[in-house]
Amino acid sequence: MRSKAFVLLLALALTTIFNVKCIPQRKEVDCSSFKNLPAGKESICYALYDPICGSDGRTYSNDCRFCYEVV
């Protein structure tokens, strides 16, 4: 019974932690290097989690992912 309660409490805590709303910021991201990529070439983004909130309300994991999706 205690293990079920622990698992439920852990699930609730993790759900609460990762349920973060995207709040628009006034951070300008330079995506000029993505505009110079040849057609059909994909960019490789690093795995750093530094969230960026786009003006569309979506949260992007970092500036690289933001530029890749937007440009």
PQR file with spaces between the fields and no chain letter, atoms N, CA, C, O and H, PARSE charges and radii, in Angstrom:
ATOM       1  N    MET     1       0.818   -1.189    0.000 -0.4000 1.5000
ATOM       2  CA   MET     1       0.000    0.000    0.000 -0.0000 2.0000
ATOM       3  C    MET     1       0.870    1.264    0.000  0.5500 1.7000
ATOM       4  O    MET     1       0.558    2.245   -0.675 -0.5500 1.4000
ATOM       5  N    ARG     2       1.963    1.222    0.768 -0.4000 1.5000
ATOM       6  CA   ARG     2       2.845    2.385    0.818 -0.0000 2.0000
ATOM       7  C    ARG     2       3.527    2.628   -0.522  0.5500 1.7000
ATOM       8  O    ARG     2       3.742    3.772   -0.921 -0.5500 1.4000
ATOM       9  H    ARG     2       2.216    0.425    1.317  0.4000 1.0000
ATOM      10  N    SER     3       3.865    1.546   -1.211 -0.4000 1.5000
ATOM      11  CA   SER     3       4.534    1.712   -2.503 -0.0000 2.0000
ATOM      12  C    SER     3       3.594    2.336   -3.528  0.5500 1.7000
ATOM      13  O    SER     3       4.032    3.139   -4.352 -0.5500 1.4000
ATOM      14  H    SER     3       3.691    0.616   -0.887  0.4000 1.0000
ATOM      15  N    LYS     4       2.313    1.982   -3.494 -0.4000 1.5000
ATOM      16  CA   LYS     4       1.340    2.592   -4.407 -0.0000 2.0000
ATOM      17  C    LYS     4       1.187    4.075   -4.105  0.5500 1.7000
ATOM      18  O    LYS     4       1.126    4.894   -5.022 -0.5500 1.4000
ATOM      19  H    LYS     4       1.957    1.329   -2.826  0.4000 1.0000
ATOM      20  N    ALA     5       1.123    4.421   -2.834 -0.4000 1.5000
ATOM      21  CA   ALA     5       1.000    5.827   -2.443 -0.0000 2.0000
ATOM      22  C    ALA     5       2.237    6.607   -2.874  0.5500 1.7000
ATOM      23  O    ALA     5       2.127    7.742   -3.339 -0.5500 1.4000
ATOM      24  H    ALA     5       1.172    3.756   -2.089  0.4000 1.0000
ATOM      25  N    PHE     6       3.410    6.005   -2.722 -0.4000 1.5000
ATOM      26  CA   PHE     6       4.648    6.656   -3.133 -0.0000 2.0000
ATOM      27  C    PHE     6       4.671    6.895   -4.639  0.5500 1.7000
ATOM      28  O    PHE     6       5.039    7.978   -5.095 -0.5500 1.4000
ATOM      29  H    PHE     6       3.499    5.083   -2.344  0.4000 1.0000
ATOM      30  N    VAL     7       4.283    5.893   -5.401 -0.4000 1.5000
ATOM      31  CA   VAL     7       4.267    6.015   -6.864 -0.0000 2.0000
ATOM      32  C    VAL     7       3.279    7.093   -7.295  0.5500 1.7000
ATOM      33  O    VAL     7       3.589    7.889   -8.181 -0.5500 1.4000
ATOM      34  H    VAL     7       3.984    5.013   -5.031  0.4000 1.0000
ATOM      35  N    LEU     8       2.111    7.133   -6.695 -0.4000 1.5000
ATOM      36  CA   LEU     8       1.124    8.159   -7.036 -0.0000 2.0000
ATOM      37  C    LEU     8       1.628    9.553   -6.679  0.5500 1.7000
ATOM      38  O    LEU     8       1.451   10.494   -7.453 -0.5500 1.4000
ATOM      39  H    LEU     8       1.859    6.486   -5.975  0.4000 1.0000
ATOM      40  N    LEU     9       2.248    9.690   -5.526 -0.4000 1.5000
ATOM      41  CA   LEU     9       2.795   10.978   -5.117 -0.0000 2.0000
ATOM      42  C    LEU     9       3.927   11.411   -6.040  0.5500 1.7000
ATOM      43  O    LEU     9       4.024   12.585   -6.398 -0.5500 1.4000
ATOM      44  H    LEU     9       2.393    8.925   -4.898  0.4000 1.0000
ATOM      45  N    LEU    10       4.771   10.482   -6.420 -0.4000 1.5000
ATOM      46  CA   LEU    10       5.861   10.779   -7.346 -0.0000 2.0000
ATOM      47  C    LEU    10       5.319   11.195   -8.712  0.5500 1.7000
ATOM      48  O    LEU    10       5.818   12.148   -9.311 -0.5500 1.4000
ATOM      49  H    LEU    10       4.693    9.528   -6.129  0.4000 1.0000
ATOM      50  N    ALA    11       4.313   10.496   -9.204 -0.4000 1.5000
ATOM      51  CA   ALA    11       3.704   10.841  -10.494 -0.0000 2.0000
ATOM      52  C    ALA    11       3.084   12.232  -10.440  0.5500 1.7000
ATOM      53  O    ALA    11       3.212   13.003  -11.391 -0.5500 1.4000
ATOM      54  H    ALA    11       3.907    9.723   -8.717  0.4000 1.0000
ATOM      55  N    LEU    12       2.422   12.555   -9.352 -0.4000 1.5000
ATOM      56  CA   LEU    12       1.818   13.881   -9.197 -0.0000 2.0000
ATOM      57  C    LEU    12       2.894   14.962   -9.167  0.5500 1.7000
ATOM      58  O    LEU    12       2.741   16.012   -9.790 -0.5500 1.4000
ATOM      59  H    LEU    12       2.317   11.929   -8.579  0.4000 1.0000
ATOM      60  N    ALA    13       3.971   14.708   -8.449 -0.4000 1.5000
ATOM      61  CA   ALA    13       5.061   15.681   -8.362 -0.0000 2.0000
ATOM      62  C    ALA    13       5.705   15.907   -9.724  0.5500 1.7000
ATOM      63  O    ALA    13       5.961   17.050  -10.102 -0.5500 1.4000
ATOM      64  H    ALA    13       4.095   13.855   -7.943  0.4000 1.0000
ATOM      65  N    LEU    14       5.970   14.840  -10.462 -0.4000 1.5000
ATOM      66  CA   LEU    14       6.594   14.976  -11.780 -0.0000 2.0000
ATOM      67  C    LEU    14       5.674   15.675  -12.766  0.5500 1.7000
ATOM      68  O    LEU    14       6.134   16.466  -13.590 -0.5500 1.4000
ATOM      69  H    LEU    14       5.762   13.912  -10.155  0.4000 1.0000
ATOM      70  N    THR    15       4.387   15.393  -12.691 -0.4000 1.5000
ATOM      71  CA   THR    15       3.422   16.063  -13.566 -0.0000 2.0000
ATOM      72  C    THR    15       3.395   17.553  -13.284  0.5500 1.7000
ATOM      73  O    THR    15       3.333   18.363  -14.209 -0.5500 1.4000
ATOM      74  H    THR    15       4.013   14.750  -12.022  0.4000 1.0000
ATOM      75  N    THR    16       3.442   17.914  -12.022 -0.4000 1.5000
ATOM      76  CA   THR    16       3.416   19.319  -11.644 -0.0000 2.0000
ATOM      77  C    THR    16       4.690   20.031  -12.069  0.5500 1.7000
ATOM      78  O    THR    16       4.638   21.167  -12.540 -0.5500 1.4000
ATOM      79  H    THR    16       3.493   17.256  -11.271  0.4000 1.0000
ATOM      80  N    ILE    17       5.825   19.378  -11.909 -0.4000 1.5000
ATOM      81  CA   ILE    17       7.104   19.995  -12.254 -0.0000 2.0000
ATOM      82  C    ILE    17       7.190   20.280  -13.751  0.5500 1.7000
ATOM      83  O    ILE    17       7.646   21.353  -14.146 -0.5500 1.4000
ATOM      84  H    ILE    17       5.867   18.455  -11.526  0.4000 1.0000
ATOM      85  N    PHE    18       6.762   19.338  -14.587 -0.4000 1.5000
ATOM      86  CA   PHE    18       6.920   19.486  -16.030 -0.0000 2.0000
ATOM      87  C    PHE    18       5.744   20.172  -16.711  0.5500 1.7000
ATOM      88  O    PHE    18       5.735   20.289  -17.936 -0.5500 1.4000
ATOM      89  H    PHE    18       6.392   18.467  -14.266  0.4000 1.0000
ATOM      90  N    ASN    19       4.771   20.619  -15.966 -0.4000 1.5000
ATOM      91  CA   ASN    19       3.629   21.324  -16.531 -0.0000 2.0000
ATOM      92  C    ASN    19       3.866   22.825  -16.411  0.5500 1.7000
ATOM      93  O    ASN    19       3.176   23.513  -15.658 -0.5500 1.4000
ATOM      94  H    ASN    19       4.778   20.524  -14.971  0.4000 1.0000
ATOM      95  N    VAL    20       4.841   23.325  -17.154 -0.4000 1.5000
ATOM      96  CA   VAL    20       5.214   24.729  -17.100 -0.0000 2.0000
ATOM      97  C    VAL    20       4.611   25.441  -18.301  0.5500 1.7000
ATOM      98  O    VAL    20       4.762   24.993  -19.438 -0.5500 1.4000
ATOM      99  H    VAL    20       5.402   22.766  -17.765  0.4000 1.0000
ATOM     100  N    LYS    21       3.937   26.535  -18.049 -0.4000 1.5000
ATOM     101  CA   LYS    21       3.295   27.297  -19.117 -0.0000 2.0000
ATOM     102  C    LYS    21       4.326   28.198  -19.794  0.5500 1.7000
ATOM     103  O    LYS    21       5.207   28.759  -19.143 -0.5500 1.4000
ATOM     104  H    LYS    21       3.815   26.899  -17.126  0.4000 1.0000
ATOM     105  N    CYS    22       4.200   28.320  -21.082 -0.4000 1.5000
ATOM     106  CA   CYS    22       5.093   29.169  -21.859 -0.0000 2.0000
ATOM     107  C    CYS    22       4.713   30.628  -21.633  0.5500 1.7000
ATOM     108  O    CYS    22       3.599   31.043  -21.951 -0.5500 1.4000
ATOM     109  H    CYS    22       3.484   27.864  -21.611  0.4000 1.0000
ATOM     110  N    ILE    23       5.642   31.401  -21.084 -0.4000 1.5000
ATOM     111  CA   ILE    23       5.416   32.822  -20.848 -0.0000 2.0000
ATOM     112  C    ILE    23       6.322   33.584  -21.806  0.5500 1.7000
ATOM     113  O    ILE    23       7.545   33.463  -21.727 -0.5500 1.4000
ATOM     114  H    ILE    23       6.548   31.063  -20.825  0.4000 1.0000
ATOM     115  N    PRO    24       5.735   34.373  -22.716 -0.5600 1.5000
ATOM     116  CA   PRO    24       6.547   35.103  -23.701  0.2800 2.0000
ATOM     117  C    PRO    24       7.598   35.988  -23.033  0.5500 1.7000
ATOM     118  O    PRO    24       7.331   36.647  -22.028 -0.5500 1.4000
ATOM     119  N    GLN    25       8.796   35.988  -23.612 -0.4000 1.5000
ATOM     120  CA   GLN    25       9.896   36.797  -23.106 -0.0000 2.0000
ATOM     121  C    GLN    25      10.345   37.738  -24.208  0.5500 1.7000
ATOM     122  O    GLN    25      10.022   37.531  -25.378 -0.5500 1.4000
ATOM     123  H    GLN    25       9.014   35.453  -24.428  0.4000 1.0000
ATOM     124  N    ARG    26      11.070   38.746  -23.850 -0.4000 1.5000
ATOM     125  CA   ARG    26      11.604   39.691  -24.833 -0.0000 2.0000
ATOM     126  C    ARG    26      13.048   39.352  -25.173  0.5500 1.7000
ATOM     127  O    ARG    26      13.911   40.230  -25.171 -0.5500 1.4000
ATOM     128  H    ARG    26      11.333   38.915  -22.900  0.4000 1.0000
ATOM     129  N    LYS    27      13.313   38.091  -25.464 -0.4000 1.5000
ATOM     130  CA   LYS    27      14.658   37.645  -25.815 -0.0000 2.0000
ATOM     131  C    LYS    27      14.726   37.484  -27.328  0.5500 1.7000
ATOM     132  O    LYS    27      13.968   36.710  -27.913 -0.5500 1.4000
ATOM     133  H    LYS    27      12.612   37.378  -25.466  0.4000 1.0000
ATOM     134  N    GLU    28      15.628   38.210  -27.950 -0.4000 1.5000
ATOM     135  CA   GLU    28      15.810   38.108  -29.391 -0.0000 2.0000
ATOM     136  C    GLU    28      16.815   36.996  -29.687  0.5500 1.7000
ATOM     137  O    GLU    28      17.880   36.934  -29.073 -0.5500 1.4000
ATOM     138  H    GLU    28      16.244   38.839  -27.475  0.4000 1.0000
ATOM     139  N    VAL    29      16.475   36.133  -30.617 -0.4000 1.5000
ATOM     140  CA   VAL    29      17.342   35.023  -30.999 -0.0000 2.0000
ATOM     141  C    VAL    29      17.846   35.272  -32.413  0.5500 1.7000
ATOM     142  O    VAL    29      17.064   35.581  -33.312 -0.5500 1.4000
ATOM     143  H    VAL    29      15.609   36.183  -31.116  0.4000 1.0000
ATOM     144  N    ASP    30      19.157   35.137  -32.608 -0.4000 1.5000
ATOM     145  CA   ASP    30      19.761   35.339  -33.923 -0.0000 2.0000
ATOM     146  C    ASP    30      19.711   34.035  -34.713  0.5500 1.7000
ATOM     147  O    ASP    30      20.432   33.087  -34.403 -0.5500 1.4000
ATOM     148  H    ASP    30      19.792   34.886  -31.878  0.4000 1.0000
ATOM     149  N    CYS    31      18.864   33.991  -35.727 -0.4000 1.5000
ATOM     150  CA   CYS    31      18.707   32.788  -36.551 -0.0000 2.0000
ATOM     151  C    CYS    31      19.351   32.956  -37.924  0.5500 1.7000
ATOM     152  O    CYS    31      19.040   32.202  -38.846 -0.5500 1.4000
ATOM     153  H    CYS    31      18.278   34.761  -35.979  0.4000 1.0000
ATOM     154  N    SER    32      20.240   33.931  -38.072 -0.4000 1.5000
ATOM     155  CA   SER    32      20.825   34.215  -39.385 -0.0000 2.0000
ATOM     156  C    SER    32      21.629   33.039  -39.941  0.5500 1.7000
ATOM     157  O    SER    32      21.664   32.845  -41.157 -0.5500 1.4000
ATOM     158  H    SER    32      20.492   34.544  -37.323  0.4000 1.0000
ATOM     159  N    SER    33      22.269   32.259  -39.085 -0.4000 1.5000
ATOM     160  CA   SER    33      23.059   31.125  -39.585 -0.0000 2.0000
ATOM     161  C    SER    33      22.167   30.026  -40.157  0.5500 1.7000
ATOM     162  O    SER    33      22.622   29.237  -40.986 -0.5500 1.4000
ATOM     163  H    SER    33      22.241   32.417  -38.098  0.4000 1.0000
ATOM     164  N    PHE    34      20.925   29.961  -39.737 -0.4000 1.5000
ATOM     165  CA   PHE    34      20.004   28.953  -40.253 -0.0000 2.0000
ATOM     166  C    PHE    34      19.470   29.336  -41.630  0.5500 1.7000
ATOM     167  O    PHE    34      19.061   28.465  -42.397 -0.5500 1.4000
ATOM     168  H    PHE    34      20.555   30.602  -39.064  0.4000 1.0000
ATOM     169  N    LYS    35      19.471   30.617  -41.946 -0.4000 1.5000
ATOM     170  CA   LYS    35      18.983   31.067  -43.251 -0.0000 2.0000
ATOM     171  C    LYS    35      19.981   30.739  -44.352  0.5500 1.7000
ATOM     172  O    LYS    35      19.616   30.697  -45.527 -0.5500 1.4000
ATOM     173  H    LYS    35      19.804   31.325  -41.322  0.4000 1.0000
ATOM     174  N    ASN    36      21.243   30.505  -43.982 -0.4000 1.5000
ATOM     175  CA   ASN    36      22.295   30.234  -44.962 -0.0000 2.0000
ATOM     176  C    ASN    36      22.478   28.755  -45.262  0.5500 1.7000
ATOM     177  O    ASN    36      23.346   28.395  -46.058 -0.5500 1.4000
ATOM     178  H    ASN    36      21.539   30.539  -43.027  0.4000 1.0000
ATOM     179  N    LEU    37      21.685   27.894  -44.647 -0.4000 1.5000
ATOM     180  CA   LEU    37      21.809   26.459  -44.907 -0.0000 2.0000
ATOM     181  C    LEU    37      21.321   26.125  -46.313  0.5500 1.7000
ATOM     182  O    LEU    37      20.313   26.673  -46.757 -0.5500 1.4000
ATOM     183  H    LEU    37      20.980   28.187  -44.000  0.4000 1.0000
ATOM     184  N    PRO    38      22.019   25.237  -47.021 -0.5600 1.5000
ATOM     185  CA   PRO    38      21.550   24.814  -48.341  0.2800 2.0000
ATOM     186  C    PRO    38      20.188   24.122  -48.232  0.5500 1.7000
ATOM     187  O    PRO    38      19.857   23.540  -47.199 -0.5500 1.4000
ATOM     188  N    ALA    39      19.419   24.192  -49.293 -0.4000 1.5000
ATOM     189  CA   ALA    39      18.084   23.579  -49.293 -0.0000 2.0000
ATOM     190  C    ALA    39      18.186   22.084  -49.015  0.5500 1.7000
ATOM     191  O    ALA    39      19.018   21.395  -49.605 -0.5500 1.4000
ATOM     192  H    ALA    39      19.688   24.665  -50.133  0.4000 1.0000
ATOM     193  N    GLY    40      17.359   21.592  -48.135 -0.4000 1.5000
ATOM     194  CA   GLY    40      17.323   20.179  -47.806 -0.0000 2.0000
ATOM     195  C    GLY    40      18.329   19.743  -46.751  0.5500 1.7000
ATOM     196  O    GLY    40      18.288   18.600  -46.296 -0.5500 1.4000
ATOM     197  H    GLY    40      16.683   22.151  -47.655  0.4000 1.0000
ATOM     198  N    LYS    41      19.232   20.637  -46.354 -0.4000 1.5000
ATOM     199  CA   LYS    41      20.227   20.276  -45.333 -0.0000 2.0000
ATOM     200  C    LYS    41      19.663   20.565  -43.950  0.5500 1.7000
ATOM     201  O    LYS    41      19.158   21.654  -43.676 -0.5500 1.4000
ATOM     202  H    LYS    41      19.266   21.565  -46.723  0.4000 1.0000
ATOM     203  N    GLU    42      19.764   19.557  -43.084 -0.4000 1.5000
ATOM     204  CA   GLU    42      19.275   19.716  -41.721 -0.0000 2.0000
ATOM     205  C    GLU    42      20.397   20.190  -40.811  0.5500 1.7000
ATOM     206  O    GLU    42      21.568   19.878  -41.025 -0.5500 1.4000
ATOM     207  H    GLU    42      20.174   18.673  -43.306  0.4000 1.0000
ATOM     208  N    SER    43      20.021   20.939  -39.805 -0.4000 1.5000
ATOM     209  CA   SER    43      20.983   21.387  -38.810 -0.0000 2.0000
ATOM     210  C    SER    43      20.949   20.434  -37.623  0.5500 1.7000
ATOM     211  O    SER    43      19.891   19.910  -37.276 -0.5500 1.4000
ATOM     212  H    SER    43      19.069   21.192  -39.631  0.4000 1.0000
ATOM     213  N    ILE    44      22.080   20.213  -37.012 -0.4000 1.5000
ATOM     214  CA   ILE    44      22.144   19.365  -35.818 -0.0000 2.0000
ATOM     215  C    ILE    44      22.157   20.280  -34.605  0.5500 1.7000
ATOM     216  O    ILE    44      23.051   21.112  -34.451 -0.5500 1.4000
ATOM     217  H    ILE    44      22.940   20.639  -37.293  0.4000 1.0000
ATOM     218  N    CYS    45      21.158   20.120  -33.748 -0.4000 1.5000
ATOM     219  CA   CYS    45      21.052   20.951  -32.552 -0.0000 2.0000
ATOM     220  C    CYS    45      21.634   20.233  -31.347  0.5500 1.7000
ATOM     221  O    CYS    45      21.560   19.009  -31.242 -0.5500 1.4000
ATOM     222  H    CYS    45      20.432   19.444  -33.874  0.4000 1.0000
ATOM     223  N    TYR    46      22.202   20.994  -30.458 -0.4000 1.5000
ATOM     224  CA   TYR    46      22.767   20.448  -29.232 -0.0000 2.0000
ATOM     225  C    TYR    46      21.648   20.093  -28.252  0.5500 1.7000
ATOM     226  O    TYR    46      20.518   20.558  -28.402 -0.5500 1.4000
ATOM     227  H    TYR    46      22.262   21.988  -30.543  0.4000 1.0000
ATOM     228  N    ALA    47      21.960   19.276  -27.260 -0.4000 1.5000
ATOM     229  CA   ALA    47      20.958   18.748  -26.334 -0.0000 2.0000
ATOM     230  C    ALA    47      20.872   19.553  -25.038  0.5500 1.7000
ATOM     231  O    ALA    47      20.505   19.005  -23.999 -0.5500 1.4000
ATOM     232  H    ALA    47      22.878   18.898  -27.138  0.4000 1.0000
ATOM     233  N    LEU    48      21.198   20.816  -25.084 -0.4000 1.5000
ATOM     234  CA   LEU    48      21.114   21.684  -23.914 -0.0000 2.0000
ATOM     235  C    LEU    48      19.675   22.151  -23.738  0.5500 1.7000
ATOM     236  O    LEU    48      19.055   22.613  -24.697 -0.5500 1.4000
ATOM     237  H    LEU    48      21.497   21.261  -25.928  0.4000 1.0000
ATOM     238  N    TYR    49      19.134   22.039  -22.526 -0.4000 1.5000
ATOM     239  CA   TYR    49      17.764   22.491  -22.273 -0.0000 2.0000
ATOM     240  C    TYR    49      17.810   23.904  -21.713  0.5500 1.7000
ATOM     241  O    TYR    49      18.091   24.110  -20.533 -0.5500 1.4000
ATOM     242  H    TYR    49      19.637   21.664  -21.747  0.4000 1.0000
ATOM     243  N    ASP    50      17.530   24.869  -22.573 -0.4000 1.5000
ATOM     244  CA   ASP    50      17.459   26.283  -22.213 -0.0000 2.0000
ATOM     245  C    ASP    50      16.212   26.819  -22.909  0.5500 1.7000
ATOM     246  O    ASP    50      16.318   27.445  -23.963 -0.5500 1.4000
ATOM     247  H    ASP    50      17.302   24.702  -23.532  0.4000 1.0000
ATOM     248  N    PRO    51      15.023   26.580  -22.331 -0.5600 1.5000
ATOM     249  CA   PRO    51      13.759   26.812  -23.026  0.2800 2.0000
ATOM     250  C    PRO    51      13.559   28.238  -23.533  0.5500 1.7000
ATOM     251  O    PRO    51      13.913   29.219  -22.880 -0.5500 1.4000
ATOM     252  N    ILE    52      12.978   28.304  -24.719 -0.4000 1.5000
ATOM     253  CA   ILE    52      12.640   29.570  -25.360 -0.0000 2.0000
ATOM     254  C    ILE    52      11.146   29.536  -25.656  0.5500 1.7000
ATOM     255  O    ILE    52      10.639   28.556  -26.203 -0.5500 1.4000
ATOM     256  H    ILE    52      12.690   27.507  -25.250  0.4000 1.0000
ATOM     257  N    CYS    53      10.457   30.586  -25.302 -0.4000 1.5000
ATOM     258  CA   CYS    53       9.023   30.681  -25.567 -0.0000 2.0000
ATOM     259  C    CYS    53       8.823   31.471  -26.853  0.5500 1.7000
ATOM     260  O    CYS    53       9.201   32.639  -26.934 -0.5500 1.4000
ATOM     261  H    CYS    53      10.869   31.382  -24.858  0.4000 1.0000
ATOM     262  N    GLY    54       8.234   30.839  -27.848 -0.4000 1.5000
ATOM     263  CA   GLY    54       7.985   31.512  -29.107 -0.0000 2.0000
ATOM     264  C    GLY    54       6.739   32.381  -29.046  0.5500 1.7000
ATOM     265  O    GLY    54       5.900   32.216  -28.161 -0.5500 1.4000
ATOM     266  H    GLY    54       7.927   29.889  -27.782  0.4000 1.0000
ATOM     267  N    SER    55       6.624   33.299  -29.985 -0.4000 1.5000
ATOM     268  CA   SER    55       5.446   34.172  -30.020 -0.0000 2.0000
ATOM     269  C    SER    55       4.182   33.394  -30.364  0.5500 1.7000
ATOM     270  O    SER    55       3.073   33.910  -30.223 -0.5500 1.4000
ATOM     271  H    SER    55       7.306   33.433  -30.704  0.4000 1.0000
ATOM     272  N    ASP    56       4.350   32.136  -30.821 -0.4000 1.5000
ATOM     273  CA   ASP    56       3.206   31.284  -31.119 -0.0000 2.0000
ATOM     274  C    ASP    56       2.719   30.521  -29.892  0.5500 1.7000
ATOM     275  O    ASP    56       1.779   29.732  -29.986 -0.5500 1.4000
ATOM     276  H    ASP    56       5.251   31.717  -30.935  0.4000 1.0000
ATOM     277  N    GLY    57       3.360   30.754  -28.723 -0.4000 1.5000
ATOM     278  CA   GLY    57       2.947   30.092  -27.495 -0.0000 2.0000
ATOM     279  C    GLY    57       3.598   28.743  -27.270  0.5500 1.7000
ATOM     280  O    GLY    57       3.370   28.115  -26.235 -0.5500 1.4000
ATOM     281  H    GLY    57       4.123   31.396  -28.646  0.4000 1.0000
ATOM     282  N    ARG    58       4.404   28.283  -28.216 -0.4000 1.5000
ATOM     283  CA   ARG    58       5.106   26.999  -28.067 -0.0000 2.0000
ATOM     284  C    ARG    58       6.426   27.209  -27.336  0.5500 1.7000
ATOM     285  O    ARG    58       7.065   28.253  -27.468 -0.5500 1.4000
ATOM     286  H    ARG    58       4.589   28.793  -29.056  0.4000 1.0000
ATOM     287  N    THR    59       6.819   26.210  -26.572 -0.4000 1.5000
ATOM     288  CA   THR    59       8.105   26.246  -25.884 -0.0000 2.0000
ATOM     289  C    THR    59       9.089   25.379  -26.658  0.5500 1.7000
ATOM     290  O    THR    59       8.827   24.203  -26.908 -0.5500 1.4000
ATOM     291  H    THR    59       6.300   25.362  -26.465  0.4000 1.0000
ATOM     292  N    TYR    60      10.220   25.965  -27.033 -0.4000 1.5000
ATOM     293  CA   TYR    60      11.274   25.256  -27.752 -0.0000 2.0000
ATOM     294  C    TYR    60      12.395   24.947  -26.767  0.5500 1.7000
ATOM     295  O    TYR    60      12.679   25.758  -25.886 -0.5500 1.4000
ATOM     296  H    TYR    60      10.433   26.920  -26.830  0.4000 1.0000
ATOM     297  N    SER    61      13.036   23.789  -26.901 -0.4000 1.5000
ATOM     298  CA   SER    61      14.017   23.352  -25.909 -0.0000 2.0000
ATOM     299  C    SER    61      15.259   24.243  -25.835  0.5500 1.7000
ATOM     300  O    SER    61      15.884   24.333  -24.779 -0.5500 1.4000
ATOM     301  H    SER    61      12.805   23.130  -27.618  0.4000 1.0000
ATOM     302  N    ASN    62      15.623   24.898  -26.932 -0.4000 1.5000
ATOM     303  CA   ASN    62      16.751   25.834  -26.923 -0.0000 2.0000
ATOM     304  C    ASN    62      16.675   26.708  -28.175  0.5500 1.7000
ATOM     305  O    ASN    62      15.785   26.531  -29.008 -0.5500 1.4000
ATOM     306  H    ASN    62      15.115   24.824  -27.790  0.4000 1.0000
ATOM     307  N    ASP    63      17.606   27.647  -28.303 -0.4000 1.5000
ATOM     308  CA   ASP    63      17.560   28.563  -29.438 -0.0000 2.0000
ATOM     309  C    ASP    63      17.791   27.857  -30.772  0.5500 1.7000
ATOM     310  O    ASP    63      17.255   28.282  -31.795 -0.5500 1.4000
ATOM     311  H    ASP    63      18.328   27.791  -27.627  0.4000 1.0000
ATOM     312  N    CYS    64      18.574   26.798  -30.772 -0.4000 1.5000
ATOM     313  CA   CYS    64      18.815   26.039  -31.999 -0.0000 2.0000
ATOM     314  C    CYS    64      17.522   25.406  -32.511  0.5500 1.7000
ATOM     315  O    CYS    64      17.202   25.515  -33.695 -0.5500 1.4000
ATOM     316  H    CYS    64      19.010   26.454  -29.941  0.4000 1.0000
ATOM     317  N    ARG    65      16.783   24.747  -31.623 -0.4000 1.5000
ATOM     318  CA   ARG    65      15.504   24.126  -32.009 -0.0000 2.0000
ATOM     319  C    ARG    65      14.510   25.194  -32.457  0.5500 1.7000
ATOM     320  O    ARG    65      13.746   24.978  -33.397 -0.5500 1.4000
ATOM     321  H    ARG    65      17.043   24.659  -30.661  0.4000 1.0000
ATOM     322  N    PHE    66      14.521   26.336  -31.788 -0.4000 1.5000
ATOM     323  CA   PHE    66      13.630   27.434  -32.160 -0.0000 2.0000
ATOM     324  C    PHE    66      13.906   27.876  -33.594  0.5500 1.7000
ATOM     325  O    PHE    66      12.990   27.968  -34.411 -0.5500 1.4000
ATOM     326  H    PHE    66      15.142   26.510  -31.024  0.4000 1.0000
ATOM     327  N    CYS    67      15.166   28.148  -33.891 -0.4000 1.5000
ATOM     328  CA   CYS    67      15.526   28.608  -35.235 -0.0000 2.0000
ATOM     329  C    CYS    67      15.232   27.546  -36.284  0.5500 1.7000
ATOM     330  O    CYS    67      14.758   27.867  -37.374 -0.5500 1.4000
ATOM     331  H    CYS    67      15.910   28.074  -33.227  0.4000 1.0000
ATOM     332  N    TYR    68      15.505   26.289  -35.969 -0.4000 1.5000
ATOM     333  CA   TYR    68      15.255   25.202  -36.910 -0.0000 2.0000
ATOM     334  C    TYR    68      13.771   25.100  -37.246  0.5500 1.7000
ATOM     335  O    TYR    68      13.413   24.857  -38.398 -0.5500 1.4000
ATOM     336  H    TYR    68      15.890   26.028  -35.084  0.4000 1.0000
ATOM     337  N    GLU    69      12.910   25.282  -36.257 -0.4000 1.5000
ATOM     338  CA   GLU    69      11.466   25.177  -36.467 -0.0000 2.0000
ATOM     339  C    GLU    69      10.891   26.414  -37.157  0.5500 1.7000
ATOM     340  O    GLU    69       9.970   26.298  -37.965 -0.5500 1.4000
ATOM     341  H    GLU    69      13.201   25.480  -35.321  0.4000 1.0000
ATOM     342  N    VAL    70      11.421   27.583  -36.848 -0.4000 1.5000
ATOM     343  CA   VAL    70      10.827   28.834  -37.325 -0.0000 2.0000
ATOM     344  C    VAL    70      11.319   29.226  -38.716  0.5500 1.7000
ATOM     345  O    VAL    70      10.534   29.696  -39.540 -0.5500 1.4000
ATOM     346  H    VAL    70      12.169   27.677  -36.191  0.4000 1.0000
ATOM     347  N    VAL    71      12.610   29.036  -38.982 -0.4000 1.5000
ATOM     348  CA   VAL    71      13.185   29.503  -40.259 -0.0000 2.0000
ATOM     349  C    VAL    71      12.850   28.556  -41.372  0.5500 1.7000
ATOM     350  O    VAL    71      13.247   28.783  -42.515 -0.5500 1.4000
ATOM     351  H    VAL    71      13.247   28.655  -38.313  0.4000 1.0000
